[in-house]
């Protein structure tokens, strides 16, 4: 851990307390991140950033609250930034949404799997993994390969004037590869993410193989026909769409009119064979950690049990408002440019692993479509969950239990709550998914959803 960053965090707390604030939380984050970008079958960019920041939560006059962040450069700079934030906080209006933070001092479990001890060696090895994935994608049928690879390590130090403090180190990786044919419409995608980059080689190779394989299969895609279909979603699509439902089990989102679950507690919204939990201790989870922003220990919280909504996620404030206890999901949540709230947010959304192989998901009567990727999911209404999304990369008509005609140029235009209810079968190929379309890391397999609406452009 960076001793300098730890010192800056301690200094932030001391400065705030000397100014007689009611509360100050300081979280220092040191991050060394690498990015490798590649296109036209070769690496274009290999960069590294070394960044440091301190996030502050300050409360004065009992419930005037502000949240800020800055890059510390010296002791003098830290003191000046804390003093300026306190002065700004005193000018803030009274917050209607603050009921305190964690005060209990806890002993956090040691989690050795959070950090890759070979991360420094891996920085030399990473380009070889990327090039191997490119070669694998070409061998599987891809012609032009592109993508990006982010990986790095973080050290975090947290201290709260309310009592809790703690620190930990973690590493991460997130790999995206797309393969194209000579015709632009024929493309495939592969994803891989997790905590230990040094052990990621096989997943990165498999992602390249999937991208190349599906781009080749997608050659000759024809215009899709509108209508009702069963949709077999691969894990990336299922995470983006179905994963949004448990993510709505959030009191802050309900208060802001951004959740459909406000009046659904205790209701059966999915089939018996669908359960979802938020596990802040999930091994290999990208957001797993010993504690949240308030210093509350992370935990495993069931959200759906046998299809029934049984819990919301809480930080201290929302728990007090609901008459319960924090689930260890406190975080600084960003809305728009520069706006942050202190509230609950998911860590790892973990769906139960299903009982069906991918081949079994393809079986069934009636028309069906297999979708491997989607972009630009947009809601007509978050409350009603009416939405549309654009499938990208490979998609296929499913006939007689097999992938047949590749298709293109269509939207999935439907209702997420209805689709959650209409989950027909869960695949046993559960993986962690996180990329730009998916806000929260989600563990889910391929899923078959019954009677979904596909639309196409009109002439």
ZIGI-V248902 format. One record per residue. N is the residue number from 1. RES is the residue in one small letter. OMEGA is omega in whole degrees, -180 to 180 (NA if undefined). Layout:
N&RES&OMEGA, N&RES&OMEGA
//
This chain:
1&x&178, 2&x&178, 3&x&179, 4&x&180, 5&x&177, 6&x&178, 7&x&178, 8&x&179, 9&x&178, 10&x&-180, 11&x&178, 12&x&-180, 13&x&-180, 14&x&-179, 15&x&179, 16&x&-179, 17&x&177, 18&x&178, 19&x&174, 20&x&174, 21&x&176, 22&x&-179, 23&x&168, 24&x&173, 25&x&176, 26&x&176, 27&x&178, 28&x&-178, 29&x&171, 30&x&-172, 31&x&170, 32&x&-175, 33&x&176, 34&x&174, 35&x&172, 36&x&176, 37&x&-177, 38&x&177, 39&x&-179, 40&x&172, 41&x&179, 42&x&179, 43&x&178, 44&x&-172, 45&x&173, 46&x&-173, 47&x&175, 48&x&177, 49&x&174, 50&x&-174, 51&x&177, 52&x&176, 53&x&173, 54&x&175, 55&x&-178, 56&x&166, 57&x&-176, 58&x&178, 59&x&173, 60&x&179, 61&x&175, 62&x&-178, 63&x&167, 64&x&-169, 65&x&172, 66&x&179, 67&x&-180, 68&x&174, 69&x&178, 70&x&177, 71&x&-175, 72&x&180, 73&x&-179, 74&x&176, 75&x&180, 76&x&179, 77&x&-180, 78&x&180, 79&x&-179, 80&x&-179, 81&x&177, 82&x&180, 83&x&180, 84&x&-180, 85&x&177, 86&x&179, 87&x&178, 88&x&-178, 89&x&-180, 90&x&178, 91&x&-179, 92&x&173, 93&x&178, 94&x&-180, 95&x&176, 96&x&-173, 97&x&173, 98&x&-178, 99&x&178, 100&x&-179, 101&x&180, 102&x&178, 103&x&-178, 104&x&176, 105&x&-175, 106&x&172, 107&x&-174, 108&x&179, 109&x&176, 110&x&-178, 111&x&-175, 112&x&-175, 113&x&179, 114&x&-172, 115&x&176, 116&x&-178, 117&x&-179, 118&x&-174, 119&x&180, 120&x&176, 121&x&-176, 122&x&-180, 123&x&175, 124&x&-176, 125&x&-171, 126&x&179, 127&x&178, 128&x&178, 129&x&180, 130&x&180, 131&x&178, 132&x&178, 133&x&176, 134&x&-180, 135&x&179, 136&x&179, 137&x&178, 138&x&179, 139&x&-179, 140&x&175, 141&x&178, 142&x&179, 143&x&179, 144&x&-173, 145&x&180, 146&x&177, 147&x&-179, 148&x&-179, 149&x&175, 150&x&174, 151&x&-179, 152&x&177, 153&x&-180, 154&x&166, 155&x&-175, 156&x&175, 157&x&-177, 158&x&174, 159&x&179, 160&x&176, 161&x&176, 162&x&177, 163&x&-174, 164&x&172, 165&x&180, 166&x&180, 167&x&174, 168&x&176, 169&x&-179, 170&x&174, 171&x&-175, 172&x&170, 173&x&179, 174&x&-172, 175&x&177, 176&x&178, 177&x&174, 178&x&179, 179&x&-177, 180&x&170, 181&x&176, 182&x&174, 183&x&-171, 184&x&-176, 185&x&-177, 186&x&-176, 187&x&178, 188&x&-177, 189&x&172, 190&x&-178, 191&x&172, 192&x&178, 193&x&179, 194&x&-173, 195&x&-170, 196&x&-177, 197&x&-176, 198&x&-179, 199&x&-171, 200&x&-171, 201&x&-177, 202&x&177, 203&x&180, 204&x&176, 205&x&179, 206&x&177, 207&x&177, 208&x&179, 209&x&179, 210&x&-178, 211&x&-180, 212&x&-179, 213&x&-176, 214&x&176, 215&x&179, 216&x&180, 217&x&-175, 218&x&178, 219&x&179, 220&x&-180, 221&x&180, 222&x&179, 223&x&177, 224&x&177, 225&x&-180, 226&x&178, 227&x&178, 228&x&-180, 229&x&159, 230&x&178, 231&x&171, 232&x&-179, 233&x&171, 234&x&-174, 235&x&-179, 236&x&-180, 237&x&180, 238&x&179, 239&x&-178, 240&x&-175, 241&x&-175, 242&x&179, 243&x&179, 244&x&-178, 245&x&177, 246&x&177, 247&x&179, 248&x&179, 249&x&-168, 250&x&-177, 251&x&178, 252&x&179, 253&x&178, 254&x&180, 255&x&-179, 256&x&180, 257&x&-178, 258&x&180, 259&x&178, 260&x&-171, 261&x&-174, 262&x&-178, 263&x&-172, 264&x&-178, 265&x&-180, 266&x&-179, 267&x&176, 268&x&-176, 269&x&179, 270&x&179, 271&x&-177, 272&x&-173, 273&x&177, 274&x&173, 275&x&-179, 276&x&175, 277&x&170, 278&x&-174, 279&x&178, 280&x&179, 281&x&-177, 282&x&180, 283&x&-178, 284&x&180, 285&x&-176, 286&x&179, 287&x&175, 288&x&180, 289&x&-179, 290&x&-173, 291&x&178, 292&x&-176, 293&x&179, 294&x&-175, 295&x&175, 296&x&179, 297&x&173, 298&x&179, 299&x&177, 300&x&-177, 301&x&174, 302&x&177, 303&x&174, 304&x&175, 305&x&-178, 306&x&176, 307&x&-176, 308&x&175, 309&x&-174, 310&x&-178, 311&x&165, 312&x&175, 313&x&-174, 314&x&157, 315&x&-176, 316&x&-177, 317&x&-177, 318&x&178, 319&x&179, 320&x&179, 321&x&-178, 322&x&-179, 323&x&-179, 324&x&180, 325&x&180, 326&x&175, 327&x&179, 328&x&-178, 329&x&180, 330&x&-180, 331&x&172, 332&x&-173, 333&x&-178, 334&x&172, 335&x&179, 336&x&-176, 337&x&171, 338&x&-178, 339&x&178, 340&x&176, 341&x&169, 342&x&-177, 343&x&-180, 344&x&174, 345&x&-179, 346&x&172, 347&x&172, 348&x&174, 349&x&-172, 350&x&173, 351&x&174, 352&x&175, 353&x&-175, 354&x&-177, 355&x&-169, 356&x&171, 357&x&179, 358&x&180, 359&x&178, 360&x&177, 361&x&-180, 362&x&-178, 363&x&180, 364&x&-179, 365&x&177, 366&x&-178, 367&x&-180, 368&x&180, 369&x&174, 370&x&-177, 371&x&-175, 372&x&-175, 373&x&175, 374&x&180, 375&x&169, 376&x&174, 377&x&-176, 378&x&-177, 379&x&165, 380&x&177, 381&x&177, 382&x&-178, 383&x&179, 384&x&-178, 385&x&171, 386&x&-175, 387&x&167, 388&x&179, 389&x&-176, 390&x&173, 391&x&176, 392&x&-179, 393&x&-168, 394&x&172, 395&x&-171, 396&x&163, 397&x&178, 398&x&180, 399&x&177, 400&x&177, 401&x&-179, 402&x&173, 403&x&-180, 404&x&-173, 405&x&172, 406&x&-176, 407&x&-178, 408&x&172, 409&x&176, 410&x&175, 411&x&163, 412&x&-178, 413&x&-169, 414&x&-178, 415&x&-174, 416&x&179, 417&x&178, 418&x&179, 419&x&178, 420&x&177, 421&x&-174, 422&x&173, 423&x&-176, 424&x&-179, 425&x&180, 426&x&179, 427&x&-180, 428&x&-177, 429&x&-174, 430&x&176, 431&x&173, 432&x&-180, 433&x&174, 434&x&171, 435&x&-167, 436&x&-179, 437&x&-173, 438&x&-173, 439&x&-175, 440&x&175, 441&x&-174, 442&x&177, 443&x&-176, 444&x&175, 445&x&173, 446&x&-174, 447&x&172, 448&x&-180, 449&x&-174, 450&x&166, 451&x&178, 452&x&-176, 453&x&175, 454&x&178, 455&x&178, 456&x&179, 457&x&176, 458&x&179, 459&x&NA
//
